[in-house]
Amino acid sequence: MRYVCLVYFDPKNVFNQSPEAKTVLAETMPYDQELAARGYLVLAQALELPAAATTLRVRDGQLSVTDGPFMETKEVLGGFLLIEASDLNEAIRVAADIPLAKLGSIEVRPVADFSKPRPVL
């Protein structure tokens, strides 16, 4: 089953040139390579900071485009890893070793299986 590991962090903590931040950033690419070698990694991508984002909405057929993120937050979505894991517990174990978990947080979410009924809310 596929899971996406959404990587959130405060850019001030990741890009502040502290020894801890430098160590974590140096560990990121080797960890991705290790995941690929172990057969877990499908795709990993870093994202530009929110200032480079464009947010759009379509309401009543009208397009609204805004520079920047939808909301201002301290922690931002900084990237993601798409992994293959046998179950949620295995996905959590894989995500726990993502180096940026030391400076931010990782949200692990199953990829939707549209062959199953959609949720009723």
C-alpha positions as CSV (number, residue, x, y, z in Angstrom):
1,M,0.0,0.0,0.0
2,R,1.2,3.5,-0.7
3,Y,1.5,6.2,2.0
4,V,2.5,9.8,1.6
5,C,4.7,11.3,4.3
6,L,4.1,15.0,4.4
7,V,7.1,16.9,5.9
8,Y,6.3,20.0,7.8
9,F,8.8,22.3,9.4
10,D,9.5,25.9,10.4
11,P,11.9,27.2,7.8
12,K,13.6,29.3,10.6
13,N,14.6,26.1,12.3
14,V,15.7,24.3,9.2
15,F,17.6,27.0,7.4
16,N,19.2,28.8,10.4
17,Q,22.7,27.3,9.8
18,S,22.7,25.7,13.3
19,P,24.8,22.6,13.7
20,E,21.7,20.5,14.2
21,A,20.0,21.9,11.1
22,K,23.1,21.3,9.0
23,T,23.3,17.7,10.3
24,V,19.7,17.0,9.5
25,L,19.9,18.5,6.0
26,A,23.0,16.5,5.3
27,E,21.2,13.3,6.4
28,T,18.2,13.9,4.1
29,M,19.5,12.7,0.7
30,P,21.3,9.6,2.1
31,Y,18.1,8.6,3.9
32,D,16.1,8.9,0.6
33,Q,18.8,6.8,-1.1
34,E,18.6,4.2,1.7
35,L,14.8,4.0,1.4
36,A,15.1,3.5,-2.4
37,A,17.6,0.7,-1.9
38,R,15.3,-1.0,0.6
39,G,12.4,-0.8,-1.8
40,Y,10.2,1.7,0.1
41,L,10.7,4.9,-1.8
42,V,8.5,5.7,-4.7
43,L,9.1,9.4,-4.9
44,A,10.6,12.2,-2.7
45,Q,10.4,15.9,-3.5
46,A,11.3,19.0,-1.6
47,L,9.1,22.1,-2.2
48,E,10.0,25.7,-2.5
49,L,9.1,27.9,0.4
50,P,5.5,29.2,0.6
51,A,6.5,32.6,-0.8
52,A,6.9,30.9,-4.1
53,A,3.4,29.4,-3.9
54,T,0.3,30.5,-5.8
55,T,-3.1,29.7,-4.3
56,L,-6.2,29.5,-6.4
57,R,-9.9,29.0,-5.8
58,V,-12.8,28.6,-8.1
59,R,-16.1,29.6,-6.6
60,D,-19.3,30.0,-8.6
61,G,-17.3,29.6,-11.7
62,Q,-15.0,32.5,-10.8
63,L,-11.2,32.0,-10.6
64,S,-9.4,33.8,-7.8
65,V,-5.6,33.6,-7.7
66,T,-3.4,34.8,-4.8
67,D,0.3,34.9,-4.5
68,G,1.6,32.9,-1.5
69,P,0.0,30.3,0.7
70,F,-3.6,30.0,1.7
71,M,-2.8,30.7,5.3
72,E,0.1,32.0,7.3
73,T,1.6,29.4,9.7
74,K,4.9,28.8,11.4
75,E,5.3,25.3,10.1
76,V,4.9,24.8,6.4
77,L,4.7,21.9,4.0
78,G,8.3,21.5,2.9
79,G,8.1,18.3,0.9
80,F,6.8,14.8,0.7
81,L,7.9,11.2,0.3
82,L,5.7,8.6,-1.4
83,I,6.4,5.2,0.0
84,E,5.3,1.6,-0.3
85,A,4.7,-0.1,3.0
86,S,2.7,-3.2,4.0
87,D,0.6,-1.3,6.6
88,L,0.3,1.9,8.6
89,N,2.7,0.6,11.3
90,E,5.4,-0.1,8.8
91,A,4.8,3.3,7.2
92,I,5.2,5.0,10.6
93,R,8.4,3.2,11.3
94,V,9.8,4.4,7.9
95,A,8.6,7.9,8.5
96,A,10.1,8.0,12.0
97,D,13.6,7.9,10.5
98,I,13.0,10.8,8.1
99,P,15.7,13.2,9.3
100,L,13.5,16.3,9.2
101,A,11.2,14.7,11.8
102,K,13.9,16.0,14.2
103,L,13.2,19.6,13.3
104,G,9.5,19.4,12.3
105,S,6.8,16.8,12.0
106,I,5.8,14.1,9.5
107,E,2.1,13.4,8.6
108,V,1.7,9.8,7.4
109,R,-1.5,9.4,5.3
110,P,-2.6,6.5,3.1
111,V,-3.1,7.2,-0.5
112,A,-6.8,6.9,-1.4
113,D,-7.8,3.7,-3.1
114,F,-10.7,4.7,-5.4
115,S,-11.6,1.0,-6.0
116,K,-13.2,1.2,-2.6
117,P,-16.3,3.2,-1.7
118,R,-15.6,6.8,-1.0
119,P,-16.2,8.0,2.6
120,V,-19.7,9.3,3.5
121,L,-19.5,12.4,5.6
